[in-house]
Amino acid sequence: MRDWLPQGHPVWLVIEAVGQLDTSAFHARRKAGGAGAAGYDPDMLVTLLVWAYANRVTSSRRVERLCGQDLAFRVICGGNLPDHATIARFRKDFSEAVPALFAEVLGLCALLGMGKVGVVALDGTKIAASASKSANRAEEALRKMAEEAAAAHAAADEAEDALFGDSGGDDDPGEPFTRRERVAAALASARAEREAREAEERRKAEEHLRAAEAGAPVKGRPPAGAEVELARREVAREEAAAQARWEEYAAAAGKKPRHRPPARPQESAKVRRAQARLGKALATQAARQAAAGAGQVIRRNVTDPGSRLMPVRGGGFIQGYNAQNVTSSDGLIIATRLTQDTTDVTWYQPMTSDATAAAAAMAAAAGRQDQEIGLVLADAGYLSEANLTCDGPDRLIATGKHRDLEKAARSPGDSSGDEEQASVIAAMAARLATPAGITAYRQRGHIAETPHGNIKHNLGFRQLTMRGHRKASAEWTFIVSVHNLLTAITSGHLTRQALRELAT
């Protein structure tokens, strides 16, 4: 077969590179016994998908067709012709094995001399899901859809039982992620988010109330729930005090009063003022809840419940995910996660932790010592006091426009923590303004955004094909692995000679 294509064709490099990787995670899922034909070689299927993704081919039917028509695909298959169902099934089930493949590719790149982590960059990019924005539904609509689907399913079961008898279960389990299951998953996700929000609000309210009881009330406006409870407690205190004064006066009946009679509890001015504050607090709480209900409706997508509406640069939204990537200065994505968050700030610490572990693993694979991340570059989307002060490598995080920094520094803080945060941000802004800081930070755009441009523009991956957060995450990690492998090839590090030397 090697006479079919020139020896310098990239397909040979991909075949031999995959042959260097430990693909035992894929082999563990291979069918090796029982009825029916044996499964295809997982190494061949991995190589086939790598080559397909490298050539912008994600359709299983198109891959099947190319296995019979395209010379490079035929070479990979070695005379076999897997059908589209086999390819789709293999890709659908590789979620647990892809992280190992990602690590293996990084290890291979490290052996080839890649993985310069003296300066790395962290950046997020929005990637569309295999779902439409119009498929989003509010929680109440999802609940209704779930009830209707359950009723229809029950009616279908009754009809089948009447025709075939009660067999104790379905013989055909059907598609493992049917529309009914997607609706149920979307409803569960929406309910979980609502409950998490409510629990957080209760936690803040309870914290505020405990502080008030301890005699050290928290400055600022009480959170929702705490304001009403504080007002109720004030009413109870004033009523109890008024009742005590009245009972004391009544107990002294027949004696010469020392002062004028106190007001009855229901007529006390202090009680009325406290009740007025309670009414105002209740009205405020109702207004807050109405505003929250109108502006924070939880929606989920019934096609891909794991996806979210993501704001994109230039305005508008896409239905998709927010991919977080840490990239080395020579173009390798050394850490990646496909997140559901619309913002980046909470992912600084998890991503730098992943990158630090990846750098250590690459150094161990290549037998190099003291190869650690020296500097992390990140844009203003990651700016927070916690991210500036947490453990980890040195960092430069953009602080935004200078006038915004001055405004934050001039704003009087309610606590020393606010003053400390302003000083931390001011210190980072001052560092970014130095010649060394300017020179270092200028690397961020090239390091962070070049891989995203390659994946979206050159490889053509602007939308995922797998649905559900777990499967979509696996597909994104696979795409990143393909990017890293192609980067090794195009940079000249991955050659047949280099692979032969590694084999020996």
C-alpha positions as CSV (number, residue, x, y, z in Angstrom):
1,M,0.0,0.0,0.0
2,R,2.9,2.4,0.6
3,D,3.3,2.7,-3.2
4,W,-0.2,4.3,-3.4
5,L,0.9,7.6,-1.9
6,P,4.2,9.4,-1.8
7,Q,6.3,8.8,1.3
8,G,6.0,12.4,2.3
9,H,2.3,12.4,2.4
10,P,1.0,13.6,5.9
11,V,-1.2,10.5,6.2
12,W,1.8,8.3,6.9
13,L,2.9,10.7,9.7
14,V,-0.6,10.4,11.3
15,I,-0.6,6.6,11.0
16,E,2.8,6.3,12.5
17,A,2.2,8.9,15.2
18,V,-1.0,7.2,16.4
19,G,1.0,3.9,16.4
20,Q,3.4,5.6,19.0
21,L,0.5,6.4,21.3
22,D,-0.9,4.2,24.1
23,T,-4.5,3.6,23.0
24,S,-5.3,1.0,25.6
25,A,-8.3,3.1,26.7
26,F,-9.9,2.6,23.3
27,H,-8.9,-1.1,23.2
28,A,-10.6,-1.7,26.5
29,R,-14.0,-0.9,24.8
30,R,-13.3,-3.2,21.8
31,K,-15.6,-6.2,21.2
32,A,-13.4,-9.2,21.5
33,G,-15.8,-12.1,21.9
34,G,-19.3,-13.4,21.8
35,A,-21.7,-13.6,18.9
36,G,-21.1,-11.6,15.8
37,A,-18.0,-10.3,14.0
38,A,-15.1,-8.9,16.0
39,G,-14.8,-5.2,16.2
40,Y,-12.5,-3.1,14.1
41,D,-9.0,-2.3,15.3
42,P,-9.4,0.7,17.6
43,D,-6.0,2.1,16.4
44,M,-7.4,2.2,12.9
45,L,-10.6,3.9,14.0
46,V,-8.7,6.5,16.0
47,T,-6.4,7.2,13.1
48,L,-9.4,7.4,10.8
49,L,-11.2,10.0,12.9
50,V,-8.0,12.0,13.4
51,W,-7.5,12.2,9.7
52,A,-11.2,12.9,9.1
53,Y,-11.2,15.8,11.6
54,A,-7.9,17.1,10.2
55,N,-9.7,17.3,6.9
56,R,-12.9,18.9,8.1
57,V,-14.9,15.7,7.9
58,T,-17.2,15.0,10.8
59,S,-20.1,13.2,9.1
60,S,-20.0,9.5,9.7
61,R,-21.7,8.8,6.4
62,R,-19.2,10.9,4.6
63,V,-16.3,9.2,6.3
64,E,-17.7,5.8,5.2
65,R,-17.9,7.1,1.6
66,L,-14.4,8.4,1.7
67,C,-13.1,5.1,3.0
68,G,-14.1,3.6,-0.4
69,Q,-13.2,6.6,-2.6
70,D,-10.3,8.6,-1.1
71,L,-6.8,7.1,-1.3
72,A,-5.6,8.4,2.1
73,F,-8.7,7.1,3.9
74,R,-8.3,3.7,2.1
75,V,-4.7,3.5,3.3
76,I,-5.7,4.1,6.9
77,C,-8.5,1.4,6.7
78,G,-6.0,-1.1,5.2
79,G,-8.7,-2.7,2.9
80,N,-11.4,-2.6,5.6
81,L,-14.6,-0.6,5.0
82,P,-16.2,0.4,8.3
83,D,-19.8,1.6,7.8
84,H,-21.2,4.8,9.2
85,A,-22.9,3.1,12.1
86,T,-19.6,1.6,13.3
87,I,-17.9,5.0,13.0
88,A,-20.7,6.8,14.8
89,R,-20.9,4.2,17.5
90,F,-17.2,4.4,18.1
91,R,-17.2,8.2,18.3
92,K,-20.2,8.2,20.6
93,D,-18.6,5.9,23.0
94,F,-15.1,7.4,23.2
95,S,-15.9,10.0,25.9
96,E,-13.9,8.2,28.6
97,A,-10.9,7.4,26.4
98,V,-10.3,10.8,24.8
99,P,-8.7,12.5,27.8
100,A,-6.1,9.8,27.8
101,L,-5.5,10.4,24.0
102,F,-5.1,14.1,24.7
103,A,-2.4,13.4,27.3
104,E,-0.7,10.9,25.0
105,V,-0.5,13.4,22.2
106,L,1.0,16.0,24.6
107,G,3.5,13.4,25.8
108,L,4.5,12.6,22.2
109,C,4.9,16.4,21.5
110,A,7.1,16.7,24.5
111,L,9.3,13.8,23.3
112,L,9.7,15.7,20.0
113,G,11.0,18.8,21.9
114,M,7.7,20.8,22.0
115,G,5.9,22.3,24.9
116,K,7.6,25.6,25.7
117,V,5.8,26.6,28.9
118,G,8.0,29.5,30.1
119,V,5.1,31.8,29.0
120,V,1.6,30.4,28.5
121,A,-1.7,32.1,27.8
122,L,-5.2,31.4,29.1
123,D,-8.2,32.3,26.9
124,G,-11.7,31.3,26.3
125,T,-13.6,30.8,23.0
126,K,-17.2,30.3,22.4
127,I,-18.1,27.2,20.2
128,A,-21.6,26.5,18.9
129,A,-23.5,23.4,20.0
130,S,-25.4,21.1,17.7
131,A,-28.6,22.9,18.8
132,S,-30.7,25.9,17.8
133,K,-31.4,28.9,20.0
134,S,-35.1,28.4,19.3
135,A,-35.1,25.1,21.1
136,N,-34.7,26.9,24.5
137,R,-37.6,26.5,26.9
138,A,-38.4,28.0,30.3
139,E,-38.7,25.7,33.3
140,E,-42.5,25.7,33.4
141,A,-42.6,24.9,29.7
142,L,-40.1,22.0,30.2
143,R,-42.3,20.7,33.1
144,K,-45.3,20.6,30.8
145,M,-43.4,18.9,28.0
146,A,-42.1,16.3,30.4
147,E,-45.6,15.6,31.7
148,E,-46.9,15.2,28.2
149,A,-44.0,13.0,27.1
150,A,-44.5,10.8,30.2
151,A,-48.3,10.5,29.5
152,A,-47.6,9.6,25.8
153,H,-45.0,7.0,26.9
154,A,-47.4,5.5,29.4
155,A,-50.1,5.3,26.7
156,A,-47.8,3.7,24.3
157,D,-46.8,1.1,26.9
158,E,-50.4,0.3,27.6
159,A,-51.2,-0.1,23.9
160,E,-48.2,-2.5,23.4
161,D,-49.1,-4.5,26.5
162,A,-52.6,-4.9,25.1
163,L,-51.2,-6.2,21.8
164,F,-48.2,-8.3,23.0
165,G,-48.8,-8.8,26.7
166,D,-46.8,-7.5,29.6
167,S,-43.2,-8.7,28.9
168,G,-41.8,-7.0,31.9
169,G,-39.8,-4.4,29.9
170,D,-38.8,-3.1,26.5
171,D,-36.9,-5.5,24.2
172,D,-35.6,-2.5,22.3
173,P,-34.1,0.1,24.5
174,G,-34.0,2.6,21.6
175,E,-31.9,5.6,21.3
176,P,-30.1,6.2,24.7
177,F,-30.8,9.9,24.6
178,T,-34.3,10.3,23.2
179,R,-36.2,13.5,23.0
180,R,-38.1,12.5,26.1
181,E,-34.8,12.0,28.0
182,R,-33.4,15.3,26.7
183,V,-36.5,17.1,28.0
184,A,-36.2,15.4,31.4
185,A,-32.5,16.2,31.5
186,A,-33.2,19.9,30.6
187,L,-35.9,20.1,33.3
188,A,-33.6,18.5,35.9
189,S,-30.8,21.0,35.0
190,A,-33.1,24.0,35.2
191,R,-34.5,22.8,38.5
192,A,-31.0,22.2,39.9
193,E,-29.9,25.7,39.0
194,R,-33.0,27.3,40.5
195,E,-32.5,25.3,43.7
196,A,-28.8,26.3,43.8
197,R,-29.7,30.0,43.5
198,E,-32.3,29.7,46.2
199,A,-29.9,27.9,48.5
200,E,-27.2,30.6,47.9
201,E,-29.8,33.3,48.7
202,R,-30.7,31.5,51.9
203,R,-27.1,31.2,52.9
204,K,-26.4,34.9,52.4
205,A,-29.6,35.8,54.4
206,E,-28.7,33.4,57.3
207,E,-25.1,34.8,57.4
208,H,-26.5,38.4,57.6
209,L,-29.0,37.4,60.3
210,R,-26.3,35.6,62.4
211,A,-24.1,38.7,62.1
212,A,-27.0,40.9,63.3
213,E,-27.7,38.7,66.3
214,A,-24.0,38.8,67.3
215,G,-24.1,42.5,67.4
216,A,-21.9,43.0,64.3
217,P,-24.3,43.7,61.5
218,V,-22.9,43.5,58.0
219,K,-22.7,46.9,56.3
220,G,-24.8,47.6,53.2
221,R,-28.2,46.5,52.2
222,P,-29.4,43.2,53.5
223,P,-29.8,40.4,50.9
224,A,-33.2,39.2,49.8
225,G,-35.0,37.4,52.7
226,A,-32.9,38.9,55.5
227,E,-34.4,42.4,55.2
228,V,-37.9,41.0,55.9
229,E,-36.8,38.7,58.7
230,L,-34.9,41.6,60.4
231,A,-38.0,43.7,60.2
232,R,-40.2,41.0,61.6
233,R,-37.8,40.6,64.6
234,E,-37.9,44.3,65.2
235,V,-41.7,44.2,65.3
236,A,-41.6,41.3,67.7
237,R,-39.1,43.2,70.0
238,E,-41.1,46.4,70.0
239,E,-44.4,44.5,70.7
240,A,-42.7,42.6,73.5
241,A,-41.3,45.8,75.0
242,A,-44.7,47.6,74.7
243,Q,-46.4,44.6,76.3
244,A,-44.0,44.6,79.2
245,R,-44.5,48.3,79.9
246,W,-48.2,47.8,79.9
247,E,-48.1,44.9,82.2
248,E,-45.8,46.7,84.6
249,Y,-48.3,49.6,84.6
250,A,-51.3,47.2,85.2
251,A,-49.5,45.5,88.1
252,A,-49.2,48.9,89.8
253,A,-53.0,49.4,89.7
254,G,-54.3,51.2,92.8
255,K,-51.0,52.8,93.5
256,K,-50.1,56.3,92.7
257,P,-48.7,56.3,89.2
258,R,-45.2,57.9,88.9
259,H,-45.7,58.8,85.3
260,R,-48.4,58.9,82.6
261,P,-49.8,55.5,81.5
262,P,-47.9,53.8,78.6
263,A,-49.6,53.2,75.3
264,R,-51.3,49.9,74.8
265,P,-49.1,47.5,72.6
266,Q,-51.4,47.9,69.6
267,E,-51.3,51.7,69.9
268,S,-47.5,52.1,70.5
269,A,-45.8,54.5,68.1
270,K,-42.7,52.3,68.1
271,V,-44.7,49.2,67.2
272,R,-46.4,51.1,64.4
273,R,-43.1,52.4,63.0
274,A,-41.7,48.8,63.1
275,Q,-44.8,47.5,61.4
276,A,-44.4,50.2,58.7
277,R,-40.8,49.1,58.1
278,L,-41.9,45.5,57.9
279,G,-44.6,46.5,55.3
280,K,-42.0,48.4,53.3
281,A,-39.5,45.4,53.5
282,L,-42.3,43.0,52.2
283,A,-43.1,45.3,49.3
284,T,-39.4,45.6,48.4
285,Q,-39.0,41.8,48.6
286,A,-42.0,41.3,46.3
287,A,-40.6,43.9,43.8
288,R,-37.2,42.1,43.9
289,Q,-38.9,38.7,43.3
290,A,-40.9,40.1,40.4
291,A,-37.9,41.7,38.8
292,A,-35.9,38.5,39.3
293,G,-38.7,36.4,37.8
294,A,-38.9,38.7,34.8
295,G,-35.2,39.0,34.2
296,Q,-33.7,35.7,35.4
297,V,-35.9,33.0,33.8
298,I,-34.0,29.8,33.7
299,R,-34.0,28.3,30.3
300,R,-32.7,25.0,28.9
301,N,-32.3,23.7,25.4
302,V,-34.3,20.5,24.6
303,T,-31.9,19.5,21.8
304,D,-28.7,19.8,23.8
305,P,-29.5,20.4,27.5
306,G,-25.8,20.8,28.3
307,S,-25.5,23.9,26.1
308,R,-26.2,27.5,27.1
309,L,-26.9,30.8,25.4
310,M,-23.5,32.4,25.1
311,P,-22.9,36.1,24.4
312,V,-20.4,36.6,21.6
313,R,-18.2,39.5,20.6
314,G,-20.0,42.1,18.5
315,G,-23.3,41.4,20.1
316,G,-25.8,38.6,19.9
317,F,-25.8,35.1,21.3
318,I,-25.0,31.6,20.1
319,Q,-26.3,28.3,21.6
320,G,-23.1,26.6,22.7
321,Y,-20.2,26.2,25.2
322,N,-17.3,28.3,26.5
323,A,-14.0,26.4,25.8
324,Q,-11.2,27.3,28.2
325,N,-7.6,26.6,26.9
326,V,-4.1,27.1,28.1
327,T,-1.6,27.4,25.2
328,S,2.2,27.1,25.3
329,S,4.3,29.6,23.4
330,D,4.9,27.1,20.6
331,G,1.2,26.6,19.9
332,L,0.2,23.5,21.9
333,I,-3.0,23.6,23.9
334,I,-1.7,21.9,27.1
335,A,-5.0,22.2,29.1
336,T,-8.6,22.4,28.0
337,R,-12.1,22.3,29.4
338,L,-15.5,22.8,27.7
339,T,-17.5,24.8,30.2
340,Q,-21.1,25.9,30.5
341,D,-20.3,29.3,32.0
342,T,-20.8,32.5,30.0
343,T,-17.9,34.2,31.8
344,D,-14.3,33.2,32.3
345,V,-13.4,34.5,35.7
346,T,-14.1,31.4,37.7
347,W,-11.9,29.2,35.5
348,Y,-8.5,30.9,36.1
349,Q,-7.6,28.7,39.0
350,P,-8.8,25.3,37.6
351,M,-7.2,25.9,34.3
352,T,-3.8,27.0,35.7
353,S,-3.9,24.0,38.0
354,D,-4.5,21.7,35.0
355,A,-1.8,23.4,33.0
356,T,0.7,23.0,35.8
357,A,0.0,19.3,36.0
358,A,0.2,19.0,32.2
359,A,3.6,20.8,32.2
360,A,4.9,18.4,34.9
361,A,3.6,15.4,33.0
362,M,5.2,16.6,29.7
363,A,8.5,17.2,31.5
364,A,8.4,13.7,33.0
365,A,7.6,12.1,29.6
366,A,10.5,13.9,27.9
367,G,12.9,13.3,30.8
368,R,13.4,17.0,31.3
369,Q,13.9,18.6,34.7
370,D,12.6,21.9,36.2
371,Q,10.3,22.6,33.3
372,E,7.6,24.7,35.0
373,I,5.3,27.4,33.9
374,G,7.0,30.7,34.4
375,L,4.3,33.2,33.5
376,V,0.5,33.0,32.7
377,L,-1.0,35.7,30.5
378,A,-4.8,36.3,30.7
379,D,-7.2,39.0,29.5
380,A,-9.5,41.2,31.7
381,G,-12.2,38.5,31.7
382,Y,-10.2,36.7,34.4
383,L,-9.6,39.7,36.6
384,S,-10.5,39.3,40.3
385,E,-8.8,39.6,43.6
386,A,-8.8,35.8,44.1
387,N,-7.2,35.2,40.7
388,L,-4.5,37.8,41.4
389,T,-3.6,36.4,44.8
390,C,-4.1,32.7,44.5
391,D,-1.3,30.1,44.5
392,G,0.3,29.2,41.2
393,P,2.7,30.6,38.6
394,D,3.4,34.2,38.1
395,R,0.7,36.0,36.1
396,L,-0.2,39.1,34.2
397,I,-4.0,39.6,34.1
398,A,-5.3,42.7,32.2
399,T,-7.0,45.2,34.5
400,G,-9.1,46.9,31.8
401,K,-9.0,50.5,30.8
402,H,-7.0,52.9,32.9
403,R,-9.9,55.1,33.7
404,D,-11.8,52.1,35.1
405,L,-8.9,51.3,37.3
406,E,-8.7,54.8,38.7
407,K,-12.5,54.8,39.4
408,A,-12.2,51.5,41.3
409,A,-9.3,52.9,43.3
410,R,-11.1,56.1,44.2
411,S,-14.3,54.4,45.2
412,P,-14.6,54.3,49.0
413,G,-14.8,50.7,50.2
414,D,-17.2,49.3,52.8
415,S,-14.4,47.1,54.3
416,S,-10.7,46.6,54.3
417,G,-11.2,43.8,51.9
418,D,-12.4,46.3,49.2
419,E,-9.4,48.5,49.8
420,E,-7.2,45.4,49.6
421,Q,-8.8,44.4,46.3
422,A,-8.3,47.9,44.9
423,S,-4.6,47.9,45.9
424,V,-4.1,44.4,44.4
425,I,-5.6,45.5,41.1
426,A,-3.7,48.8,41.1
427,A,-0.5,46.9,41.7
428,M,-1.2,44.7,38.7
429,A,-2.1,47.8,36.6
430,A,1.2,49.4,37.6
431,R,3.1,46.3,36.6
432,L,1.4,46.1,33.3
433,A,2.4,49.7,32.6
434,T,6.1,49.0,33.0
435,P,8.2,48.3,29.8
436,A,8.7,44.6,31.0
437,G,5.0,44.2,31.6
438,I,4.1,45.7,28.2
439,T,6.5,43.5,26.4
440,A,5.4,40.3,28.2
441,Y,1.7,41.0,27.8
442,R,2.0,41.7,24.1
443,Q,2.6,38.0,23.6
444,R,-0.9,37.1,24.9
445,G,-2.8,37.7,21.7
446,H,-0.5,35.6,19.5
447,I,-0.2,32.7,21.9
448,A,-3.8,32.5,23.0
449,E,-5.7,33.3,19.9
450,T,-3.7,31.6,17.2
451,P,-4.9,28.1,18.2
452,H,-8.5,29.3,18.2
453,G,-8.1,30.7,14.8
454,N,-6.6,27.5,13.5
455,I,-9.4,25.3,15.0
456,K,-12.2,27.6,13.8
457,H,-10.9,28.9,10.5
458,N,-8.3,26.4,9.2
459,L,-9.9,23.2,10.5
460,G,-13.4,24.6,10.2
461,F,-14.7,23.7,13.6
462,R,-17.2,26.4,14.5
463,Q,-19.8,23.9,15.7
464,L,-19.7,20.7,17.6
465,T,-21.6,17.6,16.4
466,M,-22.0,15.7,19.6
467,R,-24.8,16.6,22.0
468,G,-24.8,16.6,25.8
469,H,-22.0,18.2,27.9
470,R,-20.1,15.0,28.4
471,K,-20.0,14.0,24.8
472,A,-19.5,17.5,23.5
473,S,-16.5,17.8,26.0
474,A,-15.0,14.7,24.6
475,E,-15.4,15.9,21.0
476,W,-13.8,19.3,21.9
477,T,-10.9,17.5,23.6
478,F,-10.5,15.3,20.5
479,I,-10.4,18.4,18.2
480,V,-7.7,19.9,20.4
481,S,-5.7,16.7,20.2
482,V,-5.9,16.9,16.4
483,H,-4.8,20.5,16.6
484,N,-1.8,19.6,18.7
485,L,-0.9,16.7,16.4
486,L,-1.1,18.9,13.3
487,T,0.9,21.6,15.0
488,A,3.7,19.1,15.6
489,I,3.6,18.2,11.9
490,T,3.4,21.7,10.4
491,S,6.1,22.9,12.8
492,G,8.5,20.3,11.5
493,H,8.9,18.5,14.9
494,L,6.9,15.4,13.9
495,T,8.7,13.7,11.1
496,R,9.2,10.1,10.1
497,Q,12.8,10.3,11.1
498,A,11.9,11.7,14.5
499,L,9.3,8.9,15.0
500,R,11.9,6.3,14.0
501,E,14.3,7.7,16.6
502,L,11.7,7.6,19.2
503,A,10.9,4.0,18.3
504,T,14.5,3.0,18.9
